[in-house]
Amino acid sequence: YGHCVVPERYGKNPGLAAWVREVRFRYGQGSLSETQISELRHVGFSLDLVPGAVWDQWVQELAEAVDRHGGVFRLHSIAAESPRLARWVQQQRRLQRRGLLTEERASQLLGIGPGVLGDEDVESYNDIWEMRFAELE
């Protein structure tokens, strides 16, 4: 192709165009490893049309949902309200367990509130107790 500004629809090489769409989709979902992201950026590849836009939208939606629930993350409440958002959170948890969620993104999610990445991200028994007690309300 000669450079890394690849359009999502490229008639001369539809296989490359499909791969570009897949890479950008996976980046938006947070499922590219830090190594993959670094390699792509190193060669000048544009990961999305508006950097971080898809990720930022999900994070914003999650933060708003947590705020609506009193600042406490409750997956079951979020799932009832927005099944798509709950599935996205579950995907981020899977990526975290597999070591594929970047530190930056994990930090963003943890900043939303305890429990977002699962009970293991809650620092102490007292935090778990408070989170579970709030779920009773």
N, CA, C and O atoms as a GROMACS GRO file, in nm:
protein
  548
    1TYR      N    1   0.083  -0.120   0.000
    1TYR     CA    2   0.000   0.000   0.000
    1TYR      C    3   0.087   0.125   0.000
    1TYR      O    4   0.051   0.225  -0.062
    2GLY      N    5   0.202   0.119   0.069
    2GLY     CA    6   0.295   0.231   0.063
    2GLY      C    7   0.291   0.325   0.182
    2GLY      O    8   0.389   0.395   0.208
    3HIS      N    9   0.181   0.329   0.255
    3HIS     CA   10   0.170   0.409   0.377
    3HIS      C   11   0.061   0.349   0.463
    3HIS      O   12  -0.004   0.252   0.422
    4CYS      N   13   0.039   0.404   0.581
    4CYS     CA   14  -0.054   0.342   0.677
    4CYS      C   15  -0.187   0.414   0.690
    4CYS      O   16  -0.262   0.386   0.784
    5VAL      N   17  -0.217   0.504   0.601
    5VAL     CA   18  -0.346   0.571   0.603
    5VAL      C   19  -0.436   0.492   0.508
    5VAL      O   20  -0.458   0.531   0.394
    6VAL      N   21  -0.487   0.380   0.559
    6VAL     CA   22  -0.564   0.287   0.477
    6VAL      C   23  -0.712   0.314   0.496
    6VAL      O   24  -0.762   0.312   0.608
    7PRO      N   25  -0.784   0.341   0.386
    7PRO     CA   26  -0.929   0.360   0.400
    7PRO      C   27  -0.998   0.228   0.435
    7PRO      O   28  -0.948   0.121   0.404
    8GLU      N   29  -1.113   0.238   0.500
    8GLU     CA   30  -1.186   0.118   0.538
    8GLU      C   31  -1.243   0.045   0.416
    8GLU      O   32  -1.273  -0.074   0.424
    9ARG      N   33  -1.258   0.114   0.307
    9ARG     CA   34  -1.303   0.051   0.183
    9ARG      C   35  -1.198   0.081   0.077
    9ARG      O   36  -1.181   0.195   0.034
   10TYR      N   37  -1.128  -0.023   0.037
   10TYR     CA   38  -1.020  -0.006  -0.060
   10TYR      C   39  -1.034  -0.114  -0.165
   10TYR      O   40  -0.997  -0.229  -0.143
   11GLY      N   41  -1.088  -0.076  -0.281
   11GLY     CA   42  -1.120  -0.170  -0.388
   11GLY      C   43  -1.002  -0.248  -0.442
   11GLY      O   44  -1.018  -0.362  -0.485
   12LYS      N   45  -0.883  -0.187  -0.441
   12LYS     CA   46  -0.766  -0.256  -0.495
   12LYS      C   47  -0.718  -0.369  -0.405
   12LYS      O   48  -0.653  -0.463  -0.451
   13ASN      N   49  -0.751  -0.361  -0.276
   13ASN     CA   50  -0.709  -0.466  -0.182
   13ASN      C   51  -0.816  -0.482  -0.075
   13ASN      O   52  -0.797  -0.435   0.038
   14PRO      N   53  -0.928  -0.547  -0.107
   14PRO     CA   54  -1.037  -0.561  -0.010
   14PRO      C   55  -0.998  -0.641   0.114
   14PRO      O   56  -1.055  -0.620   0.221
   15GLY      N   57  -0.902  -0.732   0.100
   15GLY     CA   58  -0.855  -0.808   0.218
   15GLY      C   59  -0.788  -0.718   0.319
   15GLY      O   60  -0.811  -0.731   0.439
   16LEU      N   61  -0.706  -0.625   0.270
   16LEU     CA   62  -0.641  -0.528   0.359
   16LEU      C   63  -0.746  -0.438   0.422
   16LEU      O   64  -0.738  -0.407   0.541
   17ALA      N   65  -0.843  -0.394   0.343
   17ALA     CA   66  -0.949  -0.308   0.394
   17ALA      C   67  -1.028  -0.379   0.505
   17ALA      O   68  -1.061  -0.318   0.606
   18ALA      N   69  -1.059  -0.507   0.484
   18ALA     CA   70  -1.132  -0.583   0.586
   18ALA      C   71  -1.049  -0.596   0.713
   18ALA      O   72  -1.103  -0.586   0.823
   19TRP      N   73  -0.919  -0.618   0.698
   19TRP     CA   74  -0.831  -0.629   0.814
   19TRP      C   75  -0.826  -0.497   0.890
   19TRP      O   76  -0.828  -0.496   1.013
   20VAL      N   77  -0.820  -0.386   0.817
   20VAL     CA   78  -0.818  -0.253   0.880
   20VAL      C   79  -0.946  -0.233   0.962
   20VAL      O   80  -0.940  -0.187   1.076
   21ARG      N   81  -1.061  -0.269   0.904
   21ARG     CA   82  -1.188  -0.256   0.979
   21ARG      C   83  -1.185  -0.341   1.105
   21ARG      O   84  -1.227  -0.296   1.212
   22GLU      N   85  -1.135  -0.464   1.094
   22GLU     CA   86  -1.128  -0.554   1.209
   22GLU      C   87  -1.035  -0.500   1.317
   22GLU      O   88  -1.068  -0.503   1.436
   23VAL      N   89  -0.920  -0.450   1.277
   23VAL     CA   90  -0.824  -0.394   1.374
   23VAL      C   91  -0.886  -0.274   1.445
   23VAL      O   92  -0.875  -0.262   1.567
   24ARG      N   93  -0.949  -0.186   1.370
   24ARG     CA   94  -1.012  -0.068   1.432
   24ARG      C   95  -1.126  -0.108   1.524
   24ARG      O   96  -1.144  -0.049   1.630
   25PHE      N   97  -1.204  -0.209   1.484
   25PHE     CA   98  -1.313  -0.258   1.569
   25PHE      C   99  -1.256  -0.314   1.699
   25PHE      O  100  -1.304  -0.282   1.808
   26ARG      N  101  -1.154  -0.399   1.687
   26ARG     CA  102  -1.094  -0.459   1.807
   26ARG      C  103  -1.030  -0.353   1.896
   26ARG      O  104  -1.035  -0.364   2.019
   27TYR      N  105  -0.973  -0.251   1.836
   27TYR     CA  106  -0.916  -0.142   1.914
   27TYR      C  107  -1.027  -0.071   1.991
   27TYR      O  108  -1.012  -0.042   2.110
   28GLY      N  109  -1.136  -0.043   1.925
   28GLY     CA  110  -1.250   0.022   1.991
   28GLY      C  111  -1.307  -0.061   2.104
   28GLY      O  112  -1.356  -0.006   2.202
   29GLN      N  113  -1.302  -0.192   2.090
   29GLN     CA  114  -1.351  -0.283   2.194
   29GLN      C  115  -1.248  -0.300   2.306
   29GLN      O  116  -1.280  -0.354   2.411
   30GLY      N  117  -1.125  -0.255   2.282
   30GLY     CA  118  -1.020  -0.270   2.382
   30GLY      C  119  -0.954  -0.406   2.379
   30GLY      O  120  -0.896  -0.449   2.479
   31SER      N  121  -0.962  -0.476   2.266
   31SER     CA  122  -0.909  -0.613   2.263
   31SER      C  123  -0.776  -0.628   2.190
   31SER      O  124  -0.732  -0.740   2.165
   32LEU      N  125  -0.711  -0.517   2.156
   32LEU     CA  126  -0.575  -0.526   2.104
   32LEU      C  127  -0.479  -0.518   2.221
   32LEU      O  128  -0.503  -0.444   2.316
   33SER      N  129  -0.371  -0.592   2.213
   33SER     CA  130  -0.271  -0.587   2.319
   33SER      C  131  -0.192  -0.456   2.311
   33SER      O  132  -0.194  -0.388   2.208
   34GLU      N  133  -0.125  -0.422   2.419
   34GLU     CA  134  -0.041  -0.302   2.418
   34GLU      C  135   0.067  -0.314   2.311
   34GLU      O  136   0.101  -0.215   2.247
   35THR      N  137   0.120  -0.434   2.292
   35THR     CA  138   0.223  -0.457   2.191
   35THR      C  139   0.167  -0.429   2.052
   35THR      O  140   0.231  -0.362   1.972
   36GLN      N  141   0.048  -0.481   2.022
   36GLN     CA  142  -0.013  -0.458   1.891
   36GLN      C  143  -0.037  -0.309   1.868
   36GLN      O  144  -0.008  -0.257   1.760
   37ILE      N  145  -0.090  -0.242   1.969
   37ILE     CA  146  -0.118  -0.098   1.958
   37ILE      C  147   0.012  -0.023   1.934
   37ILE      O  148   0.019   0.065   1.848
   38SER      N  149   0.115  -0.058   2.010
   38SER     CA  150   0.245   0.008   1.995
   38SER      C  151   0.303  -0.013   1.856
   38SER      O  152   0.354   0.080   1.795
   39GLU      N  153   0.296  -0.137   1.807
   39GLU     CA  154   0.350  -0.166   1.673
   39GLU      C  155   0.275  -0.088   1.565
   39GLU      O  156   0.336  -0.034   1.473
   40LEU      N  157   0.143  -0.085   1.577
   40LEU     CA  158   0.064  -0.011   1.478
   40LEU      C  159   0.095   0.138   1.481
   40LEU      O  160   0.111   0.201   1.377
   41ARG      N  161   0.103   0.193   1.601
   41ARG     CA  162   0.134   0.336   1.613
   41ARG      C  163   0.274   0.366   1.561
   41ARG      O  164   0.298   0.471   1.500
   42HIS      N  165   0.367   0.274   1.587
   42HIS     CA  166   0.506   0.293   1.545
   42HIS      C  167   0.517   0.310   1.393
   42HIS      O  168   0.601   0.387   1.345
   43VAL      N  169   0.434   0.239   1.319
   43VAL     CA  170   0.439   0.251   1.172
   43VAL      C  171   0.343   0.356   1.119
   43VAL      O  172   0.330   0.371   0.997
   44GLY      N  173   0.276   0.429   1.208
   44GLY     CA  174   0.189   0.538   1.166
   44GLY      C  175   0.048   0.499   1.130
   44GLY      O  176  -0.022   0.575   1.063
   45PHE      N  177   0.005   0.382   1.173
   45PHE     CA  178  -0.130   0.335   1.143
   45PHE      C  179  -0.232   0.413   1.226
   45PHE      O  180  -0.214   0.430   1.346
   46SER      N  181  -0.338   0.460   1.162
   46SER     CA  182  -0.446   0.531   1.232
   46SER      C  183  -0.544   0.427   1.285
   46SER      O  184  -0.614   0.361   1.207
   47LEU      N  185  -0.550   0.412   1.417
   47LEU     CA  186  -0.634   0.309   1.477
   47LEU      C  187  -0.782   0.336   1.463
   47LEU      O  188  -0.860   0.243   1.450
   48ASP      N  189  -0.821   0.458   1.464
   48ASP     CA  190  -0.960   0.492   1.437
   48ASP      C  191  -0.965   0.633   1.380
   48ASP      O  192  -0.868   0.707   1.384
   49LEU      N  193  -1.080   0.666   1.329
   49LEU     CA  194  -1.093   0.796   1.263
   49LEU      C  195  -1.082   0.911   1.362
   49LEU      O  196  -1.025   1.015   1.330
   50VAL      N  197  -1.137   0.893   1.481
   50VAL     CA  198  -1.123   0.989   1.590
   50VAL      C  199  -1.060   0.913   1.704
   50VAL      O  200  -1.127   0.832   1.768
   51PRO      N  201  -0.930   0.935   1.732
   51PRO     CA  202  -0.859   0.853   1.828
   51PRO      C  203  -0.934   0.835   1.961
   51PRO      O  204  -0.969   0.932   2.028
   52GLY      N  205  -0.957   0.708   1.996
   52GLY     CA  206  -1.020   0.675   2.122
   52GLY      C  207  -1.169   0.700   2.130
   52GLY      O  208  -1.229   0.682   2.235
   53ALA      N  209  -1.230   0.743   2.021
   53ALA     CA  210  -1.370   0.784   2.025
   53ALA      C  211  -1.462   0.671   2.072
   53ALA      O  212  -1.547   0.694   2.158
   54VAL      N  213  -1.447   0.552   2.017
   54VAL     CA  214  -1.535   0.441   2.054
   54VAL      C  215  -1.514   0.404   2.200
   54VAL      O  216  -1.610   0.390   2.276
   55TRP      N  217  -1.389   0.389   2.239
   55TRP     CA  218  -1.356   0.357   2.379
   55TRP      C  219  -1.413   0.463   2.472
   55TRP      O  220  -1.479   0.432   2.571
   56ASP      N  221  -1.388   0.588   2.439
   56ASP     CA  222  -1.435   0.699   2.523
   56ASP      C  223  -1.588   0.698   2.537
   56ASP      O  224  -1.640   0.730   2.644
   57GLN      N  225  -1.658   0.663   2.430
   57GLN     CA  226  -1.805   0.656   2.439
   57GLN      C  227  -1.849   0.549   2.538
   57GLN      O  228  -1.937   0.573   2.620
   58TRP      N  229  -1.786   0.431   2.531
   58TRP     CA  230  -1.821   0.323   2.625
   58TRP      C  231  -1.791   0.364   2.769
   58TRP      O  232  -1.872   0.343   2.859
   59VAL      N  233  -1.673   0.423   2.791
   59VAL     CA  234  -1.634   0.465   2.926
   59VAL      C  235  -1.731   0.570   2.979
   59VAL      O  236  -1.772   0.563   3.094
   60GLN      N  237  -1.767   0.665   2.895
   60GLN     CA  238  -1.862   0.769   2.936
   60GLN      C  239  -1.997   0.708   2.971
   60GLN      O  240  -2.057   0.743   3.072
   61GLU      N  241  -2.044   0.617   2.887
   61GLU     CA  242  -2.173   0.551   2.913
   61GLU      C  243  -2.169   0.473   3.045
   61GLU      O  244  -2.264   0.475   3.122
   62LEU      N  245  -2.058   0.406   3.069
   62LEU     CA  246  -2.043   0.330   3.194
   62LEU      C  247  -2.040   0.424   3.314
   62LEU      O  248  -2.106   0.399   3.415
   63ALA      N  249  -1.963   0.532   3.305
   63ALA     CA  250  -1.954   0.628   3.416
   63ALA      C  251  -2.092   0.687   3.448
   63ALA      O  252  -2.127   0.704   3.564
   64GLU      N  253  -2.168   0.719   3.344
   64GLU     CA  254  -2.302   0.773   3.366
   64GLU      C  255  -2.394   0.670   3.431
   64GLU      O  256  -2.475   0.704   3.517
   65ALA      N  257  -2.382   0.544   3.390
   65ALA     CA  258  -2.464   0.438   3.449
   65ALA      C  259  -2.429   0.419   3.596
   65ALA      O  260  -2.518   0.404   3.680
   66VAL      N  261  -2.300   0.420   3.627
   66VAL     CA  262  -2.258   0.405   3.767
   66VAL      C  263  -2.309   0.523   3.849
   66VAL      O  264  -2.355   0.505   3.962
   67ASP      N  265  -2.301   0.643   3.794
   67ASP     CA  266  -2.353   0.762   3.864
   67ASP      C  267  -2.503   0.748   3.892
   67ASP      O  268  -2.550   0.785   4.000
   68ARG      N  269  -2.577   0.695   3.795
   68ARG     CA  270  -2.722   0.677   3.814
   68ARG      C  271  -2.753   0.577   3.926
   68ARG      O  272  -2.862   0.577   3.983
   69HIS      N  273  -2.655   0.492   3.956
   69HIS     CA  274  -2.674   0.391   4.060
   69HIS      C  275  -2.599   0.428   4.187
   69HIS      O  276  -2.551   0.341   4.260
   70GLY      N  277  -2.590   0.556   4.212
   70GLY     CA  278  -2.532   0.603   4.337
   70GLY      C  279  -2.382   0.590   4.348
   70GLY      O  280  -2.328   0.585   4.458
   71GLY      N  281  -2.313   0.584   4.236
   71GLY     CA  282  -2.167   0.575   4.238
   71GLY      C  283  -2.115   0.436   4.267
   71GLY      O  284  -1.995   0.418   4.287
   72VAL      N  285  -2.204   0.337   4.271
   72VAL     CA  286  -2.164   0.199   4.298
   72VAL      C  287  -2.189   0.117   4.172
   72VAL      O  288  -2.296   0.124   4.112
   73PHE      N  289  -2.088   0.039   4.133
   73PHE     CA  290  -2.102  -0.044   4.015
   73PHE      C  291  -2.186  -0.166   4.049
   73PHE      O  292  -2.153  -0.242   4.141
   74ARG      N  293  -2.294  -0.185   3.974
   74ARG     CA  294  -2.382  -0.302   3.990
   74ARG      C  295  -2.407  -0.359   3.851
   74ARG      O  296  -2.489  -0.305   3.775
   75LEU      N  297  -2.338  -0.466   3.817
   75LEU     CA  298  -2.350  -0.522   3.682
   75LEU      C  299  -2.493  -0.561   3.650
   75LEU      O  300  -2.540  -0.537   3.539
   76HIS      N  301  -2.563  -0.622   3.746
   76HIS     CA  302  -2.701  -0.665   3.718
   76HIS      C  303  -2.793  -0.547   3.690
   76HIS      O  304  -2.882  -0.558   3.605
   77SER      N  305  -2.773  -0.436   3.757
   77SER     CA  306  -2.856  -0.318   3.731
   77SER      C  307  -2.824  -0.258   3.596
   77SER      O  308  -2.913  -0.215   3.522
   78ILE      N  309  -2.695  -0.255   3.564
   78ILE     CA  310  -2.655  -0.201   3.434
   78ILE      C  311  -2.704  -0.292   3.322
   78ILE      O  312  -2.745  -0.244   3.217
   79ALA      N  313  -2.700  -0.424   3.345
   79ALA     CA  314  -2.746  -0.519   3.244
   79ALA      C  315  -2.895  -0.501   3.217
   79ALA      O  316  -2.940  -0.511   3.102
   80ALA      N  317  -2.972  -0.474   3.321
   80ALA     CA  318  -3.116  -0.453   3.303
   80ALA      C  319  -3.142  -0.325   3.224
   80ALA      O  320  -3.236  -0.318   3.145
   81GLU      N  321  -3.058  -0.226   3.246
   81GLU     CA  322  -3.072  -0.096   3.180
   81GLU      C  323  -3.016  -0.096   3.038
   81GLU      O  324  -3.077  -0.041   2.946
   82SER      N  325  -2.898  -0.159   3.021
   82SER     CA  326  -2.829  -0.159   2.892
   82SER      C  327  -2.751  -0.289   2.875
   82SER      O  328  -2.635  -0.296   2.914
   83PRO      N  329  -2.813  -0.392   2.819
   83PRO     CA  330  -2.743  -0.519   2.799
   83PRO      C  331  -2.614  -0.505   2.718
   83PRO      O  332  -2.516  -0.575   2.744
   84ARG      N  333  -2.613  -0.414   2.620
   84ARG     CA  334  -2.492  -0.392   2.540
   84ARG      C  335  -2.377  -0.343   2.627
   84ARG      O  336  -2.264  -0.389   2.613
   85LEU      N  337  -2.406  -0.250   2.717
   85LEU     CA  338  -2.303  -0.197   2.806
   85LEU      C  339  -2.254  -0.306   2.900
   85LEU      O  340  -2.133  -0.317   2.925
   86ALA      N  341  -2.343  -0.387   2.952
   86ALA     CA  342  -2.303  -0.496   3.041
   86ALA      C  343  -2.212  -0.596   2.968
   86ALA      O  344  -2.114  -0.643   3.024
   87ARG      N  345  -2.246  -0.627   2.843
   87ARG     CA  346  -2.161  -0.717   2.765
   87ARG      C  347  -2.023  -0.655   2.742
   87ARG      O  348  -1.922  -0.725   2.746
   88TRP      N  349  -2.020  -0.525   2.717
   88TRP     CA  350  -1.892  -0.456   2.698
   88TRP      C  351  -1.808  -0.465   2.824
   88TRP      O  352  -1.688  -0.490   2.818
   89VAL      N  353  -1.870  -0.443   2.940
   89VAL     CA  354  -1.798  -0.452   3.068
   89VAL      C  355  -1.743  -0.595   3.086
   89VAL      O  356  -1.628  -0.613   3.126
   90GLN      N  357  -1.826  -0.694   3.057
   90GLN     CA  358  -1.781  -0.832   3.070
   90GLN      C  359  -1.663  -0.860   2.976
   90GLN      O  360  -1.571  -0.933   3.012
   91GLN      N  361  -1.666  -0.803   2.856
   91GLN     CA  362  -1.554  -0.818   2.763
   91GLN      C  363  -1.428  -0.755   2.820
   91GLN      O  364  -1.319  -0.813   2.808
   92GLN      N  365  -1.440  -0.638   2.882
   92GLN     CA  366  -1.323  -0.573   2.941
   92GLN      C  367  -1.268  -0.657   3.055
   92GLN      O  368  -1.146  -0.666   3.072
   93ARG      N  369  -1.354  -0.720   3.133
   93ARG     CA  370  -1.311  -0.809   3.241
   93ARG      C  371  -1.234  -0.928   3.185
   93ARG      O  372  -1.130  -0.967   3.239
   94ARG      N  373  -1.286  -0.987   3.077
   94ARG     CA  374  -1.215  -1.100   3.014
   94ARG      C  375  -1.077  -1.057   2.964
   94ARG      O  376  -0.977  -1.126   2.984
   95LEU      N  377  -1.073  -0.941   2.900
   95LEU     CA  378  -0.944  -0.890   2.850
   95LEU      C  379  -0.847  -0.867   2.965
   95LEU      O  380  -0.729  -0.898   2.954
   96GLN      N  381  -0.896  -0.813   3.076
   96GLN     CA  382  -0.812  -0.788   3.194
   96GLN      C  383  -0.757  -0.920   3.248
   96GLN      O  384  -0.637  -0.930   3.277
   97ARG      N  385  -0.841  -1.021   3.260
   97ARG     CA  386  -0.796  -1.151   3.311
   97ARG      C  387  -0.691  -1.214   3.220
   97ARG      O  388  -0.600  -1.281   3.267
   98ARG      N  389  -0.704  -1.191   3.089
   98ARG     CA  390  -0.609  -1.247   2.992
   98ARG      C  391  -0.486  -1.159   2.974
   98ARG      O  392  -0.395  -1.195   2.899
   99GLY      N  393  -0.482  -1.046   3.042
   99GLY     CA  394  -0.367  -0.956   3.031
   99GLY      C  395  -0.366  -0.874   2.904
   99GLY      O  396  -0.260  -0.826   2.862
  100LEU      N  397  -0.482  -0.858   2.840
  100LEU     CA  398  -0.489  -0.786   2.712
  100LEU      C  399  -0.545  -0.645   2.724
  100LEU      O  400  -0.547  -0.571   2.626
  101LEU      N  401  -0.590  -0.607   2.842
  101LEU     CA  402  -0.641  -0.471   2.861
  101LEU      C  403  -0.523  -0.383   2.900
  101LEU      O  404  -0.450  -0.414   2.994
  102THR      N  405  -0.504  -0.274   2.828
  102THR     CA  406  -0.388  -0.188   2.857
  102THR      C  407  -0.401  -0.131   2.998
  102THR      O  408  -0.511  -0.118   3.051
  103GLU      N  409  -0.286  -0.098   3.057
  103GLU     CA  410  -0.286  -0.040   3.191
  103GLU      C  411  -0.366   0.090   3.193
  103GLU      O  412  -0.439   0.118   3.289
  104GLU      N  413  -0.351   0.169   3.089
  104GLU     CA  414  -0.423   0.297   3.080
  104GLU      C  415  -0.574   0.274   3.084
  104GLU      O  416  -0.646   0.343   3.156
  105ARG      N  417  -0.620   0.178   3.006
  105ARG     CA  418  -0.764   0.151   3.001
  105ARG      C  419  -0.813   0.089   3.132
  105ARG      O  420  -0.921   0.124   3.180
  106ALA      N  421  -0.736  -0.001   3.190
  106ALA     CA  422  -0.774  -0.059   3.318
  106ALA      C  423  -0.785   0.050   3.423
  106ALA      O  424  -0.878   0.051   3.504
  107SER      N  425  -0.691   0.143   3.423
  107SER     CA  426  -0.693   0.254   3.517
  107SER      C  427  -0.816   0.341   3.498
  107SER      O  428  -0.877   0.385   3.596
  108GLN      N  429  -0.854   0.366   3.373
  108GLN     CA  430  -0.974   0.445   3.346
  108GLN      C  431  -1.097   0.375   3.405
  108GLN      O  432  -1.181   0.439   3.469
  109LEU      N  433  -1.107   0.245   3.384
  109LEU     CA  434  -1.223   0.171   3.435
  109LEU      C  435  -1.224   0.168   3.587
  109LEU      O  436  -1.329   0.184   3.649
  110LEU      N  437  -1.108   0.146   3.647
  110LEU     CA  438  -1.100   0.143   3.793
  110LEU      C  439  -1.135   0.279   3.853
  110LEU      O  440  -1.186   0.287   3.965
  111GLY      N  441  -1.107   0.386   3.777
  111GLY     CA  442  -1.141   0.520   3.824
  111GLY      C  443  -1.290   0.545   3.830
  111GLY      O  444  -1.335   0.638   3.898
  112ILE      N  445  -1.368   0.464   3.761
  112ILE     CA  446  -1.514   0.481   3.762
  112ILE      C  447  -1.571   0.433   3.895
  112ILE      O  448  -1.669   0.488   3.945
  113GLY      N  449  -1.510   0.331   3.951
  113GLY     CA  450  -1.557   0.282   4.080
  113GLY      C  451  -1.512   0.140   4.108
  113GLY      O  452  -1.477   0.067   4.015
  114PRO      N  453  -1.513   0.102   4.235
  114PRO     CA  454  -1.471  -0.034   4.270
  114PRO      C  455  -1.566  -0.138   4.212
  114PRO      O  456  -1.688  -0.117   4.207
  115GLY      N  457  -1.510  -0.249   4.170
  115GLY     CA  458  -1.590  -0.358   4.119
  115GLY      C  459  -1.610  -0.361   3.969
  115GLY      O  460  -1.661  -0.458   3.915
  116VAL      N  461  -1.568  -0.254   3.899
  116VAL     CA  462  -1.592  -0.249   3.754
  116VAL      C  463  -1.521  -0.365   3.684
  116VAL      O  464  -1.577  -0.428   3.594
  117LEU      N  465  -1.398  -0.392   3.725
  117LEU     CA  466  -1.324  -0.504   3.664
  117LEU      C  467  -1.340  -0.633   3.742
  117LEU      O  468  -1.262  -0.727   3.723
  118GLY      N  469  -1.438  -0.640   3.828
  118GLY     CA  470  -1.463  -0.760   3.908
  118GLY      C  471  -1.425  -0.737   4.052
  118GLY      O  472  -1.360  -0.637   4.086
  119ASP      N  473  -1.464  -0.829   4.138
  119ASP     CA  474  -1.437  -0.814   4.281
  119ASP      C  475  -1.289  -0.806   4.313
  119ASP      O  476  -1.251  -0.746   4.414
  120GLU      N  477  -1.205  -0.867   4.227
  120GLU     CA  478  -1.062  -0.868   4.256
  120GLU      C  479  -0.999  -0.729   4.250
  120GLU      O  480  -0.889  -0.710   4.301
  121ASP      N  481  -1.067  -0.632   4.188
  121ASP     CA  482  -1.008  -0.498   4.183
  121ASP      C  483  -1.043  -0.416   4.305
  121ASP      O  484  -0.992  -0.304   4.321
  122VAL      N  485  -1.127  -0.467   4.392
  122VAL     CA  486  -1.162  -0.398   4.515
  122VAL      C  487  -1.051  -0.426   4.616
  122VAL      O  488  -1.016  -0.542   4.639
  123GLU      N  489  -0.996  -0.321   4.675
  123GLU     CA  490  -0.872  -0.336   4.749
  123GLU      C  491  -0.883  -0.406   4.883
  123GLU      O  492  -0.785  -0.468   4.926
  124SER      N  493  -0.993  -0.402   4.950
  124SER     CA  494  -0.998  -0.462   5.083
  124SER      C  495  -1.135  -0.520   5.110
  124SER      O  496  -1.232  -0.494   5.038
  125TYR      N  497  -1.141  -0.600   5.215
  125TYR     CA  498  -1.267  -0.659   5.255
  125TYR      C  499  -1.369  -0.550   5.285
  125TYR      O  500  -1.487  -0.566   5.253
  126ASN      N  501  -1.325  -0.440   5.346
  126ASN     CA  502  -1.418  -0.330   5.377
  126ASN      C  503  -1.480  -0.272   5.251
  126ASN      O  504  -1.599  -0.240   5.248
  127ASP      N  505  -1.399  -0.260   5.146
  127ASP     CA  506  -1.453  -0.210   5.019
  127ASP      C  507  -1.555  -0.308   4.962
  127ASP      O  508  -1.661  -0.267   4.914
  128ILE      N  509  -1.524  -0.438   4.970
  128ILE     CA  510  -1.618  -0.539   4.922
  128ILE      C  511  -1.746  -0.534   5.004
  128ILE      O  512  -1.856  -0.539   4.949
  129TRP      N  513  -1.730  -0.522   5.136
  129TRP     CA  514  -1.847  -0.517   5.225
  129TRP      C  515  -1.935  -0.399   5.188
  129TRP      O  516  -2.057  -0.413   5.175
  130GLU      N  517  -1.874  -0.282   5.170
  130GLU     CA  518  -1.950  -0.161   5.136
  130GLU      C  519  -2.021  -0.177   5.001
  130GLU      O  520  -2.137  -0.138   4.986
  131MET      N  521  -1.950  -0.235   4.904
  131MET     CA  522  -2.008  -0.254   4.772
  131MET      C  523  -2.127  -0.349   4.780
  131MET      O  524  -2.233  -0.319   4.725
  132ARG      N  525  -2.111  -0.462   4.848
  132ARG     CA  526  -2.219  -0.560   4.857
  132ARG      C  527  -2.336  -0.506   4.942
  132ARG      O  528  -2.452  -0.530   4.910
  133PHE      N  529  -2.305  -0.433   5.047
  133PHE     CA  530  -2.411  -0.375   5.130
  133PHE      C  531  -2.492  -0.277   5.047
  133PHE      O  532  -2.615  -0.274   5.056
  134ALA      N  533  -2.425  -0.196   4.966
  134ALA     CA  534  -2.496  -0.098   4.880
  134ALA      C  535  -2.586  -0.170   4.781
  134ALA      O  536  -2.691  -0.118   4.743
  135GLU      N  537  -2.545  -0.290   4.737
  135GLU     CA  538  -2.628  -0.366   4.644
  135GLU      C  539  -2.758  -0.413   4.709
  135GLU      O  540  -2.858  -0.436   4.639
  136LEU      N  541  -2.759  -0.426   4.841
  136LEU     CA  542  -2.879  -0.468   4.912
  136LEU      C  543  -2.987  -0.360   4.910
  136LEU      O  544  -3.107  -0.389   4.915
  137GLU      N  545  -2.943  -0.237   4.902
  137GLU     CA  546  -3.037  -0.124   4.908
  137GLU      C  547  -3.127  -0.119   4.786
  137GLU      O  548  -3.212  -0.030   4.776
   0.00000   0.00000   0.00000
